Amino acid sequence: MIDFQCNHCHAVIHARDDVAGMTAKCPHCRGEVVVPAASSAPGGMAGSPSPEVKRAARWGNSVLIVLVSTGIALAMVLAAMVMTDRSGATPAQIAGHSTVMLAGGVILAVLAGLVGAVVMQVYDRSFIRGYALTYSISAVVIAVMGVGAICTLKPVKGGSEAPEPVAHIDVPQQQAEPPQQQVRPEKRPAPEGIQLSEESVQTQRLGVMMKAYIKDLAAIAARHNDEREKSGIEKLFDAKRLFADKGFIESHGLLKKSRELLIKRKAEQEELLNEWPRRLDAAGITGDYKIKALETLNQSNGLRTLTVESYKMELQTLGHATNAVKFLEESKGRWIEKDGNLYFRTDADLKTFQDLMTKVKESAGQKSGAR
């Protein structure tokens, strides 16, 4: 028998001695080969190493290719991780992103190598050589993709110094409690047999009517607060919500809803205030007592005046909040959200936003003090 190596696929071919010098096809790759003459060289192949030496060489070369390609891929990914500026990312983001990239790259390269080796087997090629070549190419390609993915983790920088964090700021809750009118304590019923004076009777009736009237105003305020809470207005300046609000459509919707609720509450309060004369008549308060009660309603510190002033102050607070939202919309891209806070890239933007929010809080504070 003559043992020799295919010139195309390097596989070992066994041939009979009587076909020496003839042309044949390799049973592995189907390439044309010339059967050499029998040789007395060790291993039975003409001038070629033994099959065991060839097999060992193929194993060594395949392992070397796998190790070199893996090293190149890891070096590329690690270099990208070190050189990419990711100062705006949290440690958890960096660790998770890097771990997923490395582990996912290795798994994909191994799977690609196995698929390539199986394909090579179908075409009668060496399994080990096919695995090594496919794995190496896949590892380098996946590494290049990983470098690109790492670089997309964009840095977040401020001005020359680290920006001062702006804590989570909510619009101060606009409690719509009605102004408290001083009410005389309700007098106890007179002992049986004692006739109350007209003034005492009128005063007692007015006190009962005022308690019911203020209770109705408080019900309007409570209903207004419930509607505000359900609408989500109190989260107008939530940092995470602002950062996720594309085009600030939701923010403008919240401002519009807040204005609608404020106008609705004012209309309900005005309607209740306009019922004051009718309630006086229903309570039996007449004459000079009715005139005095009407004057009390409309005097400078009366219910009507306080209600109107409260509405104006709340409207002013809403105006300051609108200005703050407009500034955030205009400066979109010059601030980010991190850990529930707003961070501005420049000190000038930070100061402008803080001044706007100060006006919101001061306006809300004046409104609360007025009541």
C-alpha positions in Angstrom: 0.0 0.0 0.0 1.1 3.5 -0.7 0.2 6.3 1.8 0.5 9.9 0.6 -1.1 13.3 1.2 -3.6 15.1 -1.0 -2.1 18.3 -2.5 -5.5 20.1 -2.1 -7.0 19.1 1.3 -3.9 17.5 2.9 -5.8 14.4 3.8 -4.0 11.1 3.9 -4.8 8.8 0.9 -4.2 5.0 0.8 -3.5 3.5 -2.7 -2.5 0.1 -4.0 1.1 -0.3 -5.3 -0.1 -1.2 -8.8 -1.6 2.3 -9.3 1.7 4.2 -8.7 2.2 7.0 -11.1 -1.4 7.1 -12.2 -3.8 10.1 -11.7 -6.8 9.6 -9.3 -9.4 11.7 -7.4 -9.0 12.4 -3.7 -11.9 10.6 -1.9 -12.1 13.6 0.5 -12.1 16.7 -1.7 -12.5 15.1 -5.1 -9.4 16.9 -6.4 -7.1 15.3 -8.9 -3.9 13.8 -7.5 -1.0 11.7 -8.9 -0.2 8.5 -6.9 3.5 8.6 -6.1 5.8 5.7 -6.3 6.3 3.5 -3.3 8.9 4.9 -0.9 10.9 3.4 1.9 10.6 6.6 3.9 9.4 6.1 7.5 5.7 6.2 7.9 5.0 4.7 4.4 4.5 8.1 2.6 6.8 9.4 -0.1 8.8 12.2 1.5 6.0 13.2 3.9 5.6 13.0 7.7 3.5 10.3 9.2 -0.3 10.8 9.6 0.2 11.1 13.4 2.7 13.9 12.9 0.3 15.6 10.5 -2.6 15.2 12.8 -0.7 16.7 15.7 0.4 19.6 13.6 -3.2 20.3 12.6 -4.3 20.2 16.2 -1.5 22.6 17.2 -2.2 25.0 14.4 -6.0 25.0 15.2 -5.4 25.7 18.9 -3.0 28.5 18.1 -5.5 30.1 15.7 -8.3 29.9 18.4 -6.1 31.4 21.1 -4.7 34.2 19.0 -8.2 35.2 17.7 -9.6 35.1 21.2 -6.8 37.3 22.5 -7.3 39.8 19.7 -11.1 40.0 20.3 -10.7 40.4 24.1 -8.0 43.1 23.6 -10.3 45.0 21.2 -13.2 44.9 23.7 -11.1 45.8 26.7 -9.4 48.7 24.9 -12.8 50.1 23.9 -14.0 49.8 27.5 -11.0 51.7 28.8 -10.8 54.4 26.2 -14.5 55.1 25.9 -15.6 58.0 28.1 -18.5 56.7 30.2 -18.5 59.2 33.0 -22.2 59.6 32.8 -23.0 55.9 33.3 -23.4 54.3 36.7 -21.0 51.5 37.8 -23.9 49.0 37.5 -24.5 50.0 33.9 -20.8 49.7 33.0 -20.4 46.3 34.7 -23.6 44.9 33.3 -22.9 46.2 29.8 -19.3 44.8 29.7 -20.3 41.4 31.2 -23.0 40.9 28.7 -20.8 41.9 25.8 -17.9 39.6 26.8 -20.1 36.6 27.7 -22.3 37.0 24.7 -19.4 37.3 22.4 -17.7 34.1 23.6 -20.9 32.1 23.4 -21.7 33.4 19.9 -18.2 32.6 18.7 -18.3 29.1 20.1 -21.7 28.4 18.5 -20.5 29.8 15.2 -17.4 27.6 15.4 -19.5 24.5 15.9 -21.8 25.3 13.0 -18.7 25.9 10.8 -17.1 22.7 11.8 -20.3 20.7 11.0 -20.5 22.4 7.6 -16.8 21.4 7.0 -17.6 17.8 7.9 -20.4 17.8 5.3 -17.8 18.6 2.6 -15.3 16.0 4.0 -13.0 18.6 5.5 -11.3 18.4 8.9 -13.7 19.1 11.8 -11.0 20.7 14.0 -9.7 23.0 11.2 -13.2 24.1 10.3 -14.0 24.8 13.9 -10.8 26.9 14.4 -11.3 28.9 11.3 -15.0 29.7 11.8 -14.5 30.4 15.5 -11.6 32.8 14.8 -13.5 34.8 12.1 -16.6 35.0 14.3 -14.7 36.1 17.4 -13.1 39.0 15.6 -16.3 40.1 13.9 -18.3 39.9 17.2 -15.5 41.9 18.9 -15.8 44.6 16.3 -19.5 44.8 16.9 -18.9 44.8 20.6 -16.6 47.8 20.3 -19.3 49.7 18.4 -21.9 48.8 21.0 -19.6 50.0 23.9 -18.9 53.2 22.1 -22.7 54.0 21.9 -22.8 54.3 25.7 -22.5 58.1 25.4 -20.7 60.1 28.0 -22.6 62.7 30.0 -20.6 65.8 30.9 -21.4 69.1 32.4 -19.4 72.3 32.4 -15.9 72.7 33.7 -16.9 71.3 37.0 -19.3 68.7 38.1 -22.8 70.1 37.9 -24.7 70.7 41.1 -27.5 68.2 41.4 -31.0 69.6 41.2 -33.0 67.5 43.5 -36.4 66.1 42.5 -38.7 69.1 42.4 -42.5 68.9 42.4 -44.8 71.8 42.0 -45.9 72.7 45.5 -49.2 71.1 46.1 -51.9 73.7 45.6 -54.2 73.0 48.4 -57.5 74.5 47.6 -58.8 74.8 51.1 -61.3 77.7 51.3 -60.5 80.7 53.4 -61.7 80.3 57.0 -64.2 82.9 58.0 -64.4 83.4 61.7 -67.7 82.0 62.9 -69.3 82.8 66.2 -69.9 79.8 68.4 -73.4 78.4 68.1 -75.4 79.4 71.1 -77.1 76.7 73.2 -80.9 76.6 73.1 -82.4 78.8 75.7 -83.9 77.1 78.7 -87.6 76.3 78.3 -89.8 79.3 79.1 -87.2 81.9 78.2 -87.8 84.0 75.1 -84.6 84.7 73.0 -84.2 88.2 71.6 -84.4 88.8 67.8 -80.7 89.5 67.7 -79.9 86.2 69.4 -82.1 84.3 67.0 -80.6 85.9 63.9 -77.1 85.4 65.2 -77.7 81.7 65.9 -79.2 81.2 62.5 -76.3 82.9 60.8 -73.8 80.8 62.7 -75.5 77.6 61.6 -75.7 78.8 58.0 -72.0 79.8 57.9 -70.9 76.3 59.2 -72.8 74.6 56.4 -71.6 77.1 53.8 -67.9 76.7 54.7 -68.4 72.9 54.7 -69.6 73.1 51.1 -66.6 75.2 50.1 -64.3 72.6 51.7 -66.1 69.9 49.7 -65.3 71.7 46.5 -61.6 72.1 47.5 -61.4 68.3 48.5 -62.9 67.3 45.1 -60.5 69.6 43.3 -57.5 68.0 45.1 -58.7 64.5 44.3 -59.0 65.4 40.6 -55.5 66.9 40.6 -54.0 63.8 42.2 -55.7 61.5 39.7 -54.5 63.6 36.7 -50.9 63.3 37.8 -50.3 67.0 37.9 -48.3 66.7 41.1 -45.6 64.8 39.1 -45.1 67.7 36.6 -41.5 68.2 37.7 -40.6 64.6 38.3 -37.1 64.2 36.8 -37.6 60.7 35.3 -40.9 61.7 33.8 -39.4 64.9 32.3 -36.5 63.1 30.8 -38.8 60.5 29.2 -41.3 63.1 27.9 -40.5 63.2 24.1 -41.5 66.6 22.7 -42.9 67.6 26.1 -46.3 66.6 25.0 -47.2 65.1 28.3 -45.9 68.1 30.3 -48.0 70.6 28.3 -51.0 68.3 28.7 -50.5 68.4 32.5 -50.3 72.2 32.5 -53.5 72.4 30.4 -55.3 70.0 32.8 -54.1 72.0 35.8 -55.5 75.2 34.3 -58.8 73.5 33.4 -59.2 72.2 37.0 -58.4 75.6 38.4 -61.0 77.3 36.3 -63.5 74.7 37.1 -63.0 75.1 40.9 -63.3 78.9 40.6 -66.6 78.5 38.7 -67.9 76.2 41.4 -66.9 78.6 44.2 -68.4 81.5 42.4 -71.7 79.6 42.0 -71.7 78.9 45.7 -70.9 82.5 46.6 -73.8 83.7 44.4 -76.1 81.4 46.4 -75.4 83.5 49.6 -78.5 85.7 49.4 -80.7 82.8 48.7 -79.3 80.9 51.7 -79.9 83.9 53.9 -83.5 84.0 52.9 -83.8 80.2 53.4 -82.3 80.5 56.9 -84.8 83.3 57.8 -82.2 86.0 58.1 -83.9 89.3 57.1 -83.7 93.0 57.5 -80.6 94.7 58.8 -79.1 91.3 59.7 -79.3 90.2 56.0 -77.7 93.5 54.9 -74.9 93.1 57.4 -74.3 89.5 56.3 -74.1 90.5 52.6 -71.6 93.3 53.5 -69.5 90.7 55.4 -69.4 88.5 52.3 -68.2 91.3 50.0 -65.9 93.3 52.3 -62.1 93.5 51.8 -61.4 90.4 53.9 -64.6 88.6 53.1 -65.1 85.2 51.6 -65.5 86.5 48.0 -62.4 88.6 48.1 -60.3 85.9 49.6 -61.5 83.4 47.1 -60.7 85.7 44.2 -57.2 86.4 45.5 -56.6 82.8 46.1 -57.5 82.0 42.5 -55.2 84.8 41.2 -52.2 83.5 43.2 -52.8 79.9 42.0 -53.0 81.2 38.5 -49.7 83.0 39.0 -48.1 79.9 40.4 -49.3 77.9 37.3 -47.7 80.6 35.1 -44.3 80.3 36.8 -44.5 76.5 36.5 -45.3 76.9 32.8 -42.2 79.1 32.3 -40.1 76.4 34.0 -41.4 73.7 31.7 -40.8 75.8 28.7 -37.2 76.4 29.7 -36.7 72.7 30.2 -38.1 72.1 26.7 -35.9 74.7 25.1 -32.8 73.5 26.9 -33.5 69.8 26.1 -30.1 68.1 25.5 -28.3 70.4 27.9 -29.6 68.5 31.0 -30.0 64.9 31.9 -31.8 62.8 34.6 -29.7 60.7 36.9 -30.9 58.9 40.1 -34.1 60.9 40.1 -32.4 64.3 39.8 -31.8 66.8 37.0 -28.2 67.6 36.0 -27.4 70.6 33.9 -24.4 70.9 31.7 -23.7 74.6 32.4 -24.0 76.6 35.6 -26.0 79.3 33.7 -28.8 76.8 32.8 -28.8 75.5 36.4 -29.2 79.0 37.9 -32.0 79.9 35.4 -34.0 76.7 36.3 -33.4 77.3 40.1 -34.6 80.9 39.8 -37.8 79.7 38.0 -38.5 77.1 40.6 -37.9 79.6 43.4 -40.7 81.8 41.8 -43.0 78.8 41.8 -42.4 78.0 45.5 -42.6 81.7 46.5 -45.9 82.2 44.7 -47.3 79.0 46.2 -46.1 80.2 49.7 -47.8 83.6 49.3 -51.0 81.9 48.2 -50.9 79.7 51.3 -50.2 82.7 53.6 -53.1 84.6 52.1 -55.4 82.0 53.3 
